[in-house]
Amino acid sequence: MTVETRIIMGMPITLDIPNSEGADIHERVFDVFNDADKRFSPFRPDSEVSRFNSGEIDAPALSSQMRDVLKIAHDMQEITDGYFDIRREDGTIDPSGVVKGWAILGAARLLERDGFGNFCIDAGGDIQVGGRDARDREWSIGIRNPFDPRQIVKAIAPRGQGVATSGNYIRGDHIYDPHDRAARIEGPVSITVIGHDVLVADLHATAAFAMGEQGIYYIEALDGVEAYQIHQDGTAVQTTGFKEFVFS
Amino acid sequence: MTSRKFTSALSGTVLAVLLSSTAASAGFFSSFSQPRQIPANAQFQDGTWTGSPVRQYYGYVQVQAHVKNGKIASIDILRSPTDRRTSRYINSKALPMLEREIVMAQNTNVSYISGATLTSQAFLNSANDALLKSLK
């Protein structure tokens, strides 16, 4: 079997690795996520994050993986003018916003290192593809309709890149026009970002969604990153280069 | 996590359970106090199994598990809570420069679907229910 799903970190993670019959590659890729969960979960008392938060371990004693994640978080905080922030109000940190994309990228690198150039990793709707699918076609990715989860509203071909969606499918953000409190502007419910890899896509999707209506402009200003932002009123706005990835 | 706002709406206890999950899905689910638990070494029966709808906030979450060769091939979301009080009002002043369109469902076949992460107790309960139905 070349496709398998497991639930790790509370989300379904699907590995689709064409021509991997008989290999133990799925097990080893799932372990990348298990390891990330063990190290970074702020809810496991024995995780490195928890022990750092409790003061049990000091900054100089942190693992290289933890330093890597903290560096990414720090850089993103600067790039986004504070919209991306892993610090909690109580002064502790929760790097989950980095770790998901970081783990998917780590899994993709393991696959490539072991000679599996064709793959799709879908971790809770954030996706990294490599090469082509089992029928030697481009991997095709749908953008979920935030108003009906059984539907898609776009089909895109990421061509080796990463795709991530940030959103709130429970309720859209209700934004009020400060100049006219009575006029309710319907805010974004989701933003799907295509980036060089899934970590880049995920980080920018998180930051852009936190910016509300202006998120799409933040993406437009970035090089090599495209996005499709869906609003509560049923409209969508896309960045200039997004069309190049759309095939329907 | 991608949907920070989404997850922050969950209670700390729920997140603690979600994020302390372990490797095998079956073993993970057994950490919940369910009416009937999935044993760690469970064998799943091939087929498509639909979980019960589980109420969450503004609606229901319902998922479907596809089992192939005794393993979970995919978990599809059939229903998720949405605020359907949408209007067709388009603010002409907002976002003037970028191309805007009405979102429309596509019937293109795709390999996978990108969407906001559905990490919630309701998702896990519906998935658990679907997998219980597939137990041999």
Chai-1 contact restraints between the chains, C-beta under 6 A:
chainA,res_idxA,chainB,res_idxB,connection_type,confidence,min_distance_angstrom,max_distance_angstrom,comment,restraint_id
A,M1,B,N69,contact,1.0,0.0,6.0,A-B,restraint_1
A,M1,B,K71,contact,1.0,0.0,6.0,A-B,restraint_2
A,V3,B,A73,contact,1.0,0.0,6.0,A-B,restraint_3
A,E4,B,K71,contact,1.0,0.0,6.0,A-B,restraint_4
A,T5,B,I72,contact,1.0,0.0,6.0,A-B,restraint_5
A,T5,B,S74,contact,1.0,0.0,6.0,A-B,restraint_6
A,T5,B,I75,contact,1.0,0.0,6.0,A-B,restraint_7
A,R6,B,S25,contact,1.0,0.0,6.0,A-B,restraint_8
A,I7,B,S25,contact,1.0,0.0,6.0,A-B,restraint_9
A,I7,B,F28,contact,1.0,0.0,6.0,A-B,restraint_10
A,G10,B,L18,contact,1.0,0.0,6.0,A-B,restraint_11
A,G10,B,L19,contact,1.0,0.0,6.0,A-B,restraint_12
A,G10,B,S21,contact,1.0,0.0,6.0,A-B,restraint_13
A,G10,B,T119,contact,1.0,0.0,6.0,A-B,restraint_14
A,M11,B,T117,contact,1.0,0.0,6.0,A-B,restraint_15
A,M11,B,T119,contact,1.0,0.0,6.0,A-B,restraint_16
A,P12,B,I75,contact,1.0,0.0,6.0,A-B,restraint_17
A,T14,B,S74,contact,1.0,0.0,6.0,A-B,restraint_18
A,N34,B,A23,contact,1.0,0.0,6.0,A-B,restraint_19
A,S41,B,L19,contact,1.0,0.0,6.0,A-B,restraint_20
A,F43,B,L15,contact,1.0,0.0,6.0,A-B,restraint_21
A,F43,B,A16,contact,1.0,0.0,6.0,A-B,restraint_22
A,F43,B,L19,contact,1.0,0.0,6.0,A-B,restraint_23
A,F43,B,S20,contact,1.0,0.0,6.0,A-B,restraint_24
A,R44,B,S20,contact,1.0,0.0,6.0,A-B,restraint_25
A,S96,B,M1,contact,1.0,0.0,6.0,A-B,restraint_26
A,G97,B,M1,contact,1.0,0.0,6.0,A-B,restraint_27
A,G97,B,R4,contact,1.0,0.0,6.0,A-B,restraint_28
A,K100,B,M1,contact,1.0,0.0,6.0,A-B,restraint_29
A,C120,B,Y112,contact,1.0,0.0,6.0,A-B,restraint_30
A,D122,B,Y112,contact,1.0,0.0,6.0,A-B,restraint_31
A,G124,B,T117,contact,1.0,0.0,6.0,A-B,restraint_32
A,G125,B,S114,contact,1.0,0.0,6.0,A-B,restraint_33
A,G125,B,G115,contact,1.0,0.0,6.0,A-B,restraint_34
A,G125,B,T117,contact,1.0,0.0,6.0,A-B,restraint_35
A,D126,B,T2,contact,1.0,0.0,6.0,A-B,restraint_36
A,I127,B,Y112,contact,1.0,0.0,6.0,A-B,restraint_37
A,I127,B,S114,contact,1.0,0.0,6.0,A-B,restraint_38
A,D133,B,S111,contact,1.0,0.0,6.0,A-B,restraint_39
A,W139,B,S111,contact,1.0,0.0,6.0,A-B,restraint_40
A,S140,B,V110,contact,1.0,0.0,6.0,A-B,restraint_41
A,S140,B,S111,contact,1.0,0.0,6.0,A-B,restraint_42
A,I141,B,V110,contact,1.0,0.0,6.0,A-B,restraint_43
A,I141,B,Y112,contact,1.0,0.0,6.0,A-B,restraint_44
A,I141,B,S114,contact,1.0,0.0,6.0,A-B,restraint_45
A,G142,B,V110,contact,1.0,0.0,6.0,A-B,restraint_46
A,G142,B,I113,contact,1.0,0.0,6.0,A-B,restraint_47
A,I143,B,S114,contact,1.0,0.0,6.0,A-B,restraint_48
A,R144,B,I113,contact,1.0,0.0,6.0,A-B,restraint_49
A,R144,B,G115,contact,1.0,0.0,6.0,A-B,restraint_50
A,N145,B,A105,contact,1.0,0.0,6.0,A-B,restraint_51
A,F147,B,T82,contact,1.0,0.0,6.0,A-B,restraint_52
A,P149,B,I77,contact,1.0,0.0,6.0,A-B,restraint_53
A,P149,B,S80,contact,1.0,0.0,6.0,A-B,restraint_54
A,Q151,B,A105,contact,1.0,0.0,6.0,A-B,restraint_55
A,I152,B,Q106,contact,1.0,0.0,6.0,A-B,restraint_56
A,V153,B,V103,contact,1.0,0.0,6.0,A-B,restraint_57
A,A155,B,Q106,contact,1.0,0.0,6.0,A-B,restraint_58
A,A155,B,T108,contact,1.0,0.0,6.0,A-B,restraint_59
A,A155,B,V110,contact,1.0,0.0,6.0,A-B,restraint_60
A,V163,B,S114,contact,1.0,0.0,6.0,A-B,restraint_61
A,A164,B,T2,contact,1.0,0.0,6.0,A-B,restraint_62
A,T165,B,S114,contact,1.0,0.0,6.0,A-B,restraint_63
A,T165,B,G115,contact,1.0,0.0,6.0,A-B,restraint_64
A,T165,B,A116,contact,1.0,0.0,6.0,A-B,restraint_65
A,S166,B,T2,contact,1.0,0.0,6.0,A-B,restraint_66
A,S166,B,S3,contact,1.0,0.0,6.0,A-B,restraint_67
A,G167,B,A116,contact,1.0,0.0,6.0,A-B,restraint_68
A,N168,B,K5,contact,1.0,0.0,6.0,A-B,restraint_69
A,N168,B,F6,contact,1.0,0.0,6.0,A-B,restraint_70
A,Y169,B,S80,contact,1.0,0.0,6.0,A-B,restraint_71
A,Y169,B,T82,contact,1.0,0.0,6.0,A-B,restraint_72
A,Y169,B,A116,contact,1.0,0.0,6.0,A-B,restraint_73
A,I170,B,Y57,contact,1.0,0.0,6.0,A-B,restraint_74
A,I170,B,Y58,contact,1.0,0.0,6.0,A-B,restraint_75
A,I170,B,P81,contact,1.0,0.0,6.0,A-B,restraint_76
A,R171,B,D83,contact,1.0,0.0,6.0,A-B,restraint_77
A,I185,B,N91,contact,1.0,0.0,6.0,A-B,restraint_78
A,S190,B,A116,contact,1.0,0.0,6.0,A-B,restraint_79
A,T192,B,S114,contact,1.0,0.0,6.0,A-B,restraint_80
A,D202,B,T2,contact,1.0,0.0,6.0,A-B,restraint_81
A,T206,B,T2,contact,1.0,0.0,6.0,A-B,restraint_82
A,I230,B,V103,contact,1.0,0.0,6.0,A-B,restraint_83
A,D233,B,S87,contact,1.0,0.0,6.0,A-B,restraint_84
A,D233,B,Y89,contact,1.0,0.0,6.0,A-B,restraint_85
A,G234,B,T86,contact,1.0,0.0,6.0,A-B,restraint_86
A,G234,B,V103,contact,1.0,0.0,6.0,A-B,restraint_87
A,T235,B,I90,contact,1.0,0.0,6.0,A-B,restraint_88
A,T235,B,R100,contact,1.0,0.0,6.0,A-B,restraint_89
A,T235,B,I102,contact,1.0,0.0,6.0,A-B,restraint_90
A,A236,B,E101,contact,1.0,0.0,6.0,A-B,restraint_91
A,A236,B,V103,contact,1.0,0.0,6.0,A-B,restraint_92
A,V237,B,L95,contact,1.0,0.0,6.0,A-B,restraint_93
A,V237,B,L98,contact,1.0,0.0,6.0,A-B,restraint_94
A,V237,B,R100,contact,1.0,0.0,6.0,A-B,restraint_95
A,Q238,B,E99,contact,1.0,0.0,6.0,A-B,restraint_96
A,S248,B,Q106,contact,1.0,0.0,6.0,A-B,restraint_97
A,S248,B,T108,contact,1.0,0.0,6.0,A-B,restraint_98
